[in-house]
């Protein structure tokens, strides 16, 4: 399966998590146990958006290629061709990194 073949539904977003630093700024190498799940990623695919009470579609604020910060506990982890991806709701996106 290819990430280009996955189309998120509603306000869902497919994200490729960005790798975290292996060392601190002072040069200390972090062991695997101390590393947290990344909270930054690149948007790979975006759903059509959510519907309001009148049934009108509200397009998502993010687009493919955006770098985003997201909530730590919101995403669902999936594997595509042995690579890690996350699916999350647009409401789990905290910010777009410019």
TALINUR-V298513 format. One record per pair of residues at least 4 apart in sequence whose ideal C-beta (glycine too) atoms are under 6 Angstrom apart, sorted by the first residue. I is the first residue (numbers start at 0). J is the second residue. If there is no record, write none. Layout:
i: {I;I}
j: {J;J}
//
This chain:
i: {0;2;2;5;5;7;7;7;7;7;8;9;9;10;10;10;10;10;11;11;12;12;12;13;13;13;13;14;14;14;15;15;15;15;16;16;16;17;17;17;19;19;22;22;23;29;29;38;38;38;39;41;42;42;42;45;48;48;48;48;49;50;50;51;51;59;61;65;66;67;67;68;68;69;69;69;69;70;73;73;74;74;75;76;77;79;87}
j: {79;43;79;13;44;11;12;13;44;46;46;46;49;46;48;49;88;89;46;86;42;45;87;43;44;84;86;40;42;85;40;41;43;84;37;40;85;37;39;40;34;37;26;28;27;33;34;68;69;71;68;66;61;63;65;59;56;57;58;59;57;54;56;55;57;89;65;95;96;92;95;93;94;87;91;92;93;91;87;91;85;87;86;85;84;84;91}
//
